[in-house]
Amino acid sequence: MIQDVHSQQSHVWKDDRQEEILATIPQKGGNTALEVVMTHASPDEARVELRYLVWGTGLGWYRQHTLKLDGTTARDLIRALGIVQRRAEHQTVESLAHNVLPFPHARTVSTRQ
């Protein structure tokens, strides 16, 4: 089902603005996706849209939510997501360290007579 999303044109003109689909990120379950779109109302005005898409039987893909970001907000979001990524990587490394089982030591056999 996600292939239908990828087959959309990447450059579309709507309401005197150009939009470019930069990425479509499938979510678990396959019936939802996050679409990242760059829109250009003019050569010097670019915005980023995050679109939450849902697959509806009989409808196809449709937008459930759209979040519109100006350039400054998009940069701030990228910075915040970088922090999230670093923390997630740090937690993953630490959780792996806690899941390591110690190697069993050789048992010493007592030879008492």
C-alpha angles and dihedrals in degrees: 000000000000089000089072089061092050092051092065117108113267095214116048130163115221128165092348092307132105121225129194122197104223100178142354112205115196117219127215113287095033097246098093133051140176114230121199112205133180114209127194118198089172136355091269099039118075127166135182122226124196108202123192106210126197128194112231120192107242091011105061121208117351136169115259095177137001124200114195117204130188118219096268094049091046091053091048090050091050090051091049092048089052089057090049091050093050092048092048091050091048092050091048092053092047093047090052090052090053092050095057112109117216115249109253114251119234111265116239112226114219113222102198117163 
